[in-house]
């Protein structure tokens, strides 16, 4: 086999293997945007995560994915009533621990820790 053909085969093989590795890596590593990392999902009458730790200045988003309306309240903020697929955002400026609850379903509680 001549050396040009060997080089073409080796390069082709490297390209194919590289593509396979990239495809496998994309499947095995879930991507998460910054917005998703700072998001609390409301679903099945619960906040998830129940406790979220963020840095000062972070805006946290509550996203109602439940079929029922909810209202996120704390000493620092009161959201409007959030119907399904509605969102509420609040920026946490100061370090501290901030408890919140659903005003419509008080057994639903959560906490934002700012450190």
C-alpha positions as CSV (number, residue, x, y, z in Angstrom):
1,X,0.0,0.0,0.0
2,X,1.4,3.4,-0.9
3,X,2.2,5.9,1.8
4,X,-0.4,8.5,0.6
5,X,-3.2,6.0,1.0
6,X,-2.0,5.0,4.4
7,X,-2.0,8.7,5.5
8,X,-5.5,9.2,4.1
9,X,-6.8,6.1,5.9
10,X,-5.2,7.1,9.2
11,X,-6.6,10.7,9.0
12,X,-10.0,9.3,8.1
13,X,-10.0,7.0,11.0
14,X,-8.9,9.7,13.4
15,X,-11.8,12.0,12.2
16,X,-14.3,9.2,12.6
17,X,-13.2,8.3,16.1
18,X,-13.1,11.9,17.1
19,X,-16.7,12.4,15.9
20,X,-17.8,9.3,17.8
21,X,-16.2,10.6,21.0
22,X,-17.7,14.0,20.6
23,X,-21.2,12.4,20.1
24,X,-20.8,10.2,23.2
25,X,-19.7,13.1,25.3
26,X,-22.7,15.2,24.3
27,X,-25.0,12.4,25.3
28,X,-23.5,11.6,28.6
29,X,-23.1,15.1,30.0
30,X,-26.3,16.9,30.6
31,X,-26.1,20.6,29.8
32,X,-27.5,23.1,32.2
33,X,-27.7,26.8,31.6
34,X,-27.0,29.4,34.3
35,X,-30.7,30.2,34.3
36,X,-31.6,26.6,35.0
37,X,-29.0,26.3,37.7
38,X,-30.7,29.2,39.5
39,X,-34.2,28.0,39.0
40,X,-36.7,26.5,41.4
41,X,-39.3,24.3,39.8
42,X,-42.8,24.1,41.2
43,X,-44.3,20.8,40.5
44,X,-46.5,18.3,42.3
45,X,-47.1,20.7,45.2
46,X,-43.4,21.1,46.0
47,X,-40.4,23.3,45.3
48,X,-37.4,21.7,43.7
49,X,-34.8,22.0,44.9
50,X,-36.2,22.6,48.3
51,X,-33.0,24.5,49.2
52,X,-30.9,26.4,46.7
53,X,-27.5,28.0,47.4
54,X,-26.5,31.0,45.2
55,X,-24.0,33.9,45.3
56,X,-25.0,37.5,46.2
57,X,-26.5,39.3,43.2
58,X,-28.0,36.1,41.7
59,X,-31.5,36.2,40.3
60,X,-33.5,33.1,41.2
61,X,-36.5,32.1,39.0
62,X,-39.4,30.1,40.2
63,X,-41.1,28.3,37.3
64,X,-44.6,26.8,37.9
65,X,-44.7,23.5,36.0
66,X,-47.7,22.3,38.1
67,X,-51.2,22.3,36.8
68,X,-52.3,24.2,39.9
69,X,-51.7,27.9,40.6
70,X,-49.1,28.9,43.3
71,X,-47.8,32.1,44.9
72,X,-44.3,32.3,46.2
73,X,-44.0,34.5,49.3
74,X,-41.4,35.5,51.9
75,X,-40.5,38.4,54.1
76,X,-38.6,39.9,51.2
77,X,-41.0,39.3,48.2
78,X,-44.5,38.3,47.2
79,X,-45.0,36.9,43.7
80,X,-48.2,37.3,41.8
81,X,-50.3,34.1,41.5
82,X,-48.4,31.9,39.1
83,X,-50.5,29.8,36.8
84,X,-49.0,26.9,34.9
85,X,-45.9,27.9,32.9
86,X,-45.7,31.3,34.6
87,X,-42.4,32.5,36.2
88,X,-41.3,34.8,39.0
89,X,-37.8,36.2,39.5
90,X,-36.1,37.8,42.5
91,X,-32.5,39.0,42.8
92,X,-30.8,38.2,46.1
93,X,-28.4,41.0,46.9
94,X,-27.3,40.2,50.5
95,X,-25.9,37.0,52.0
96,X,-28.3,35.2,54.3
97,X,-30.8,32.4,54.5
98,X,-34.3,33.2,53.1
99,X,-37.3,30.9,53.8
100,X,-40.3,31.1,51.5
101,X,-43.6,29.3,51.1
102,X,-46.6,29.1,48.8
103,X,-49.3,31.4,50.0
104,X,-52.0,29.2,48.4
105,X,-50.5,26.0,49.9
106,X,-48.6,26.9,53.1
107,X,-47.3,23.4,53.5
108,X,-45.1,24.0,50.5
109,X,-41.8,25.5,51.8
110,X,-38.3,26.2,50.5
111,X,-35.1,28.1,51.2
112,X,-32.6,30.2,49.3
113,X,-29.2,30.4,50.9
114,X,-27.0,33.3,49.7
115,X,-23.3,33.0,50.5
